[in-house]
Amino acid sequence: MIINNQEGDLQAKYDDMLYRNGLCFGFLQLRGLEDEFIEHMRRVAEYEKDMRYKKAASNFLKMIDHN
């Protein structure tokens, strides 16, 4: 029996994204590049014309500011 649990699927994708982004950001921190990356994301959030990237950068900055 197949159960279509769209909300659960979205949550799993979101959790996976956070996990992968956490690993990437952890790598940047190990290399001492987190400040440069955060500044880059601030520029993307401000100047990017493609709304997908602009929104992603804004969400990333909210997550960083929240922690």
Secondary structure as GFF3:
##gff-version 3
##sequence-region A 1 67
A	DSSP	alpha_helix	6	30	.	.	.	ID=ss1
A	DSSP	alpha_helix	34	47	.	.	.	ID=ss2
A	DSSP	alpha_helix	51	66	.	.	.	ID=ss3
###
